[in-house]
Amino acid sequence: MNNFFTTYYMALGSAQSDAQTVIQALVTELDPVKPTSFSLITILTVLSVGLAFLGAPSIAVSVLGLSLLTRTAAQVFTISIQQAPATAKALWPTGTQSSQSIQIGNIETELGNSTNQLAAMINNAVQLLMSDMPTFVKFCESGEWSGSTSLSLPSKVEGLDYALRTYMTSEVMNQNGWRSMPTIGPYETLQDVENSVGGNGFGCHMGNNSVCTDEFGSAHYWSRATGIVYRFFNKDLSSTSLTPYQVLQDTVNNNWAILEVLFDGAFNCTKEGNFGNSAVNFNWDGTLDIACISQLPTIVQCGSLCPVALGKDGICPFKDPKASGCWSTE
C-alpha cells in the first residue's frame, strides 16, 4: 500500500505536467479573451481522483493505452475509497471552492506550483490509514491489497489527467456560452440519427467521432452508450467564429476530453440535480460519483418535454435556472 501511494504521487506529478501542455491550445481556441476562472481547490480535487476516474468501466474502455496494471490499480483504488470515503476526503485539498480563484491564463503556473499541495494531500490520506484502524480495515476490505498482484503504478499513467482535462474543457465551454441539448431516442443506429436529428431542420450526415453535422457546421453528438443525441451549440452566436462541429473535433483531436464523458456525464449530473455543485461527490450508497466532473450545461428549451421524470418538486432538472439556465433559443 505504501508503494502504491508513493507511485501514485509520482504519477500525479506526471499527470500535472501533461495537463499543463494542453492548456494553451484550449485557451487559444475556446477562451481567447481569458475571462474563465477556476477554483484551485476544485482543480486539485479533480486531479487527485484521476485514478478513480479511470477505474470507472465506461472510462477505462475509452482511454487508449490503459495498461492492465493501471486498470487493475484504478479499480482496486476506486473500490477502496468507496468502502472508506474518509480516505478520499483526506486525499482532497482543504478549503472551500471559493477560497482561491484563479484565472485560466494562470493555470499553468498554479499547477506548476502545486507540487507541495499534492504531496500534502497524499500524505494526509496515508496518515489517516495508518492512524485510524476502522478506516484502514474498510479501505483494505476487498483483500486486493494483500494479494500477489503489485499495485505500484508506473511513473507515467496514460489518461491520469483526463478527469482534469474533462473538467477544464467543460468549464471553459460553460463560461464561454457552449451548451448541450439532449434528445432521447433511443437512437440505436447511424441511420436513426441521420434520419431523425435535424441540422437546421434539414437533417445531418455523420462526420467524425460520432458527431452528426451539416453544411453549416452544426453538431449533434451521438452517444452510442446511452442512445442519446446531444445538440451542441453556443447560446451567443456573435461571440465566436467557431462552428460547433469544429469545436468537438478539436476537443477529440487535441485530447481535451472524451465526448461520451463530456456529454453523458453532464446529463447524469443534471438529471440527479447536482449540476453546479461539487465536481466530485459520494452517492447515498457510498459509491463515487464522477458525473459532475463535466460542467457542460445540459438544457432543454422552455416549454418542451423534460427528458427524464420530473423530480418530487415537479420541476425538470434540465429547466431549473439554478442548474442550467432555462431560456428559449427561438
C-alpha positions in Angstrom: 0.0 0.0 0.0 2.9 2.3 0.8 4.4 1.6 -2.6 1.0 2.4 -4.2 0.7 5.8 -2.7 4.3 6.6 -3.3 4.0 5.8 -7.0 0.6 7.5 -7.2 2.2 10.7 -6.1 4.9 10.4 -8.8 2.2 9.6 -11.4 0.2 12.6 -10.3 3.2 14.8 -10.8 3.5 13.5 -14.4 -0.2 14.0 -15.0 0.1 17.5 -13.7 2.8 18.2 -16.3 0.7 16.6 -19.1 -2.3 18.7 -18.2 -0.2 21.9 -18.5 0.7 21.0 -22.1 -2.9 21.2 -23.3 -4.0 24.3 -21.5 -2.6 26.8 -24.0 -4.3 25.3 -27.0 -7.6 25.1 -25.1 -7.3 28.7 -24.0 -6.4 29.9 -27.5 -9.4 28.3 -29.2 -12.2 28.4 -26.7 -11.3 31.3 -24.3 -9.1 33.8 -26.2 -10.3 36.7 -24.0 -9.5 34.6 -20.9 -12.5 35.5 -18.7 -12.8 32.0 -17.3 -11.8 31.5 -13.7 -11.4 28.3 -11.7 -11.3 27.2 -8.1 -7.8 25.9 -7.4 -9.4 23.6 -4.8 -11.6 22.0 -7.4 -8.7 21.7 -9.9 -6.6 19.8 -7.3 -9.6 17.7 -6.2 -10.3 16.6 -9.7 -6.6 15.8 -10.3 -6.5 13.7 -7.1 -9.4 11.5 -8.3 -7.8 10.9 -11.7 -7.1 7.2 -11.0 -10.6 6.6 -9.7 -11.9 8.3 -12.8 -10.0 5.7 -14.9 -11.5 3.0 -12.6 -15.0 3.6 -14.0 -15.7 0.9 -16.6 -17.0 3.4 -19.2 -13.8 5.4 -18.9 -11.4 2.6 -18.9 -12.6 1.4 -22.3 -12.4 4.9 -23.7 -8.7 5.6 -22.8 -6.4 4.1 -25.3 -3.2 2.6 -24.0 -4.5 1.9 -20.5 -2.4 -1.0 -19.2 -3.8 -4.0 -17.3 -1.8 -2.9 -14.3 -3.2 0.6 -14.4 -6.7 -0.7 -14.9 -6.4 -3.1 -12.0 -4.9 -0.5 -9.7 -7.6 2.0 -10.7 -10.4 -0.4 -10.0 -8.9 -1.6 -6.6 -8.4 2.0 -5.6 -11.9 3.0 -6.6 -13.4 0.1 -4.6 -11.3 1.0 -1.6 -12.1 4.7 -1.4 -15.8 3.8 -1.8 -15.5 1.5 1.2 -13.7 4.2 3.1 -14.9 7.6 1.8 -12.9 9.3 4.6 -9.7 8.3 2.7 -10.8 10.1 -0.4 -11.8 13.2 1.5 -8.4 13.2 3.2 -6.8 13.0 -0.2 -8.7 16.1 -1.4 -7.2 19.5 -0.7 -8.6 21.5 2.2 -10.6 24.7 1.9 -13.7 25.9 0.1 -14.3 26.1 -3.6 -14.2 29.9 -3.4 -11.1 30.0 -1.2 -8.7 30.5 -4.1 -10.0 31.6 -7.5 -7.5 31.6 -10.4 -7.8 32.9 -14.0 -7.4 30.4 -16.8 -4.3 32.3 -18.1 -2.6 31.4 -14.7 -3.5 27.8 -14.5 -0.2 26.6 -16.0 1.7 28.5 -13.3 -0.6 27.4 -10.5 -0.4 23.8 -11.5 3.4 24.0 -11.6 3.4 25.5 -8.1 1.1 22.9 -6.6 3.6 20.1 -6.1 3.8 20.6 -2.3 0.0 20.6 -2.1 -0.2 17.3 -4.0 2.4 15.8 -1.6 0.4 17.0 1.4 -2.8 15.5 0.0 -1.2 12.1 -0.5 0.4 12.3 3.0 -3.0 13.1 4.6 -4.5 10.0 3.1 -1.6 7.8 4.2 -1.6 9.2 7.7 -5.3 8.6 8.1 -5.0 5.0 7.0 -2.0 4.4 9.4 -3.7 6.1 12.4 -7.3 5.1 12.1 -7.9 1.3 12.3 -11.6 1.3 11.3 -10.7 3.3 8.1 -7.8 1.1 7.4 -9.9 -2.0 7.7 -12.6 -0.6 5.4 -10.1 0.5 2.9 -8.5 -2.9 2.7 -11.8 -4.9 2.9 -11.6 -6.1 -0.7 -8.5 -8.1 0.1 -6.7 -6.9 -3.0 -4.0 -5.1 -1.1 -2.7 -8.3 0.4 -2.7 -10.3 -2.9 0.2 -11.3 -5.1 -0.5 -8.6 -7.7 1.6 -5.5 -7.4 -0.5 -2.3 -7.5 2.5 0.0 -7.8 2.0 2.5 -10.7 4.4 3.4 -13.4 5.8 7.0 -13.3 3.5 7.9 -16.2 -0.1 6.7 -16.3 -1.8 7.2 -19.6 -5.1 9.2 -19.0 -4.5 10.1 -15.4 -5.1 13.7 -16.2 -8.3 13.0 -18.2 -10.5 13.9 -15.3 -8.8 17.3 -15.0 -8.9 17.8 -18.8 -12.6 17.0 -18.9 -13.4 19.4 -16.1 -11.3 22.3 -17.5 -12.7 21.8 -21.0 -16.3 21.6 -19.8 -15.9 24.6 -17.5 -14.3 26.7 -20.3 -17.2 25.7 -22.6 -19.7 26.6 -19.9 -18.2 30.1 -19.2 -18.0 30.8 -22.9 -21.6 30.1 -23.8 -21.5 26.5 -25.1 -24.5 24.3 -24.3 -25.8 20.8 -24.8 -29.4 19.9 -25.5 -30.3 16.2 -25.2 -32.8 14.3 -27.4 -33.9 11.0 -26.1 -34.4 8.3 -28.8 -33.1 5.9 -28.2 -31.0 6.3 -31.3 -29.7 2.8 -32.0 -28.1 3.1 -35.4 -26.4 5.7 -37.5 -29.4 5.9 -39.8 -31.6 6.6 -36.8 -29.5 9.7 -36.1 -29.2 10.9 -39.7 -33.0 10.5 -40.4 -34.3 11.9 -37.1 -32.0 14.6 -35.9 -32.4 18.0 -37.6 -29.4 20.0 -38.5 -31.1 23.4 -39.1 -34.2 21.5 -40.0 -32.6 19.6 -42.9 -31.2 16.5 -41.3 -27.5 15.8 -40.9 -24.8 13.4 -42.0 -22.5 11.5 -39.7 -19.0 13.1 -39.5 -16.1 12.0 -37.4 -16.2 10.9 -33.7 -20.0 10.2 -33.8 -20.8 13.8 -34.5 -23.6 14.4 -37.0 -23.2 17.7 -38.9 -24.5 19.7 -41.9 -23.2 22.3 -44.4 -23.5 25.0 -41.7 -21.2 23.1 -39.2 -23.8 22.2 -36.7 -23.1 19.4 -34.3 -25.2 16.6 -32.8 -23.1 14.2 -30.7 -24.5 10.6 -30.7 -23.7 8.7 -27.6 -23.7 5.0 -28.5 -23.5 4.0 -24.9 -26.8 5.7 -23.9 -28.6 6.2 -27.3 -29.0 9.9 -26.6 -28.2 12.6 -29.2 -27.0 15.9 -27.9 -27.2 19.1 -29.9 -24.1 21.2 -29.2 -24.3 24.9 -29.7 -23.3 28.4 -28.5 -26.1 30.4 -26.9 -24.5 33.6 -28.3 -23.7 33.1 -32.0 -21.9 36.5 -32.2 -19.4 35.5 -29.5 -17.5 33.0 -31.6 -16.5 32.3 -35.2 -16.0 28.6 -34.4 -18.6 26.1 -35.6 -19.9 23.6 -33.1 -18.6 20.7 -35.3 -15.1 22.2 -35.3 -15.1 22.6 -31.6 -16.0 19.0 -30.9 -13.5 17.7 -33.5 -10.7 19.8 -31.9 -11.8 18.5 -28.5 -11.1 14.9 -29.6 -8.1 15.6 -31.8 -6.3 17.5 -29.0 -7.3 15.1 -26.3 -9.1 17.8 -24.3 -11.9 15.5 -23.3 -13.7 12.2 -24.1 -17.0 13.2 -25.7 -19.0 10.4 -24.1 -17.9 11.6 -20.6 -18.4 15.2 -21.5 -22.0 14.8 -22.6 -23.3 11.7 -20.8 -21.6 12.8 -17.6 -23.2 16.3 -17.7 -26.5 14.7 -18.5 -26.3 12.4 -15.5 -25.1 15.2 -13.2 -28.0 17.4 -14.2 -30.5 14.5 -14.0 -29.6 13.9 -10.4 -29.9 17.7 -9.6 -26.2 18.1 -8.8 -25.2 20.4 -11.6 -23.3 23.4 -10.3 -22.4 21.7 -7.0 -19.1 19.8 -6.3 -17.4 18.2 -9.2 -16.8 15.1 -7.2 -19.4 13.6 -4.9 -20.3 10.4 -3.0 -23.8 8.9 -3.6 -26.0 7.9 -0.7 -24.8 4.3 -1.1 -21.1 5.3 -0.8 -20.3 5.0 -4.5 -18.1 7.7 -6.0 -20.0 10.0 -8.4 -17.8 11.5 -11.1 -20.5 12.6 -13.5 -20.2 16.2 -12.4 -16.6 16.4 -13.4 -18.2 17.5 -16.7 -19.7 21.0 -16.1 -21.2 21.4 -19.6 -24.7 22.9 -19.1 -27.3 20.5 -20.4 -30.7 22.1 -21.1 -34.0 21.8 -22.8 -36.0 24.6 -24.4 -38.6 26.2 -22.2 -41.9 24.6 -22.9 -40.5 21.4 -24.3 -40.9 17.9 -22.7 -38.5 17.0 -19.9 -36.1 14.2 -21.0 -36.5 12.5 -17.6 -39.2 12.1 -15.0 -39.9 15.2 -13.0 -38.5 15.5 -9.5 -40.5 15.3 -6.3 -41.0 19.1 -6.6 -42.4 18.8 -10.0 -39.5 20.6 -11.6 -37.5 19.3 -14.6 -33.8 19.4 -13.6 -32.9 20.5 -17.1 -35.2 23.5 -16.8 -34.0 24.6 -13.4 -32.5 28.1 -13.7 -30.1 27.3 -10.9 -28.8 24.2 -12.6 -28.7 25.1 -16.3 -30.4 28.5 -17.0 -33.6 27.7 -18.9 -34.2 30.0 -21.9 -35.7 29.8 -25.3 -33.4 29.5 -28.3 -36.3 30.6 -30.6 
